[in-house]
Amino acid sequence: MFLSQDYNIHSFQVKTDESNFQLTQNVEAYREYAKEQRLKDEQAKSTRNYRSFAIIPDIVAIDILTKYGIDVHAPDFLHHPELVKKLKQVIISEYPALLTSNVTKV
């Protein structure tokens, strides 16, 4: 077993044997951060043009890539509005605890 990033306490763990591998990650710190940001969002001015949408841990990014073929780390990801919209739908439906704002409009 090893960490994906030695210097990052929040990185995911990799377990391997000769034919399989397993990835795990404790995402509690990400969930707590998202919750704090949603609380701040409730108190912020509603006239803002831009808001953070969600925080996406590596393990969730891998899950989304595997299930939906959406690579949130691709350099041109934000240039594909249909993928961004699909990502938002996935986060809202499958990972709502990672939302960093109270905006759930897709």
Secondary structure as GFF3:
##gff-version 3
##sequence-region A 1 106
A	DSSP	beta_strand	2	3	.	.	.	ID=ss1
A	DSSP	beta_strand	13	16	.	.	.	ID=ss2
A	DSSP	beta_strand	21	24	.	.	.	ID=ss3
A	DSSP	alpha_helix	28	43	.	.	.	ID=ss4
A	DSSP	alpha_helix	58	68	.	.	.	ID=ss5
A	DSSP	three_ten_helix	77	79	.	.	.	ID=ss6
A	DSSP	alpha_helix	81	94	.	.	.	ID=ss7
A	DSSP	three_ten_helix	96	98	.	.	.	ID=ss8
###
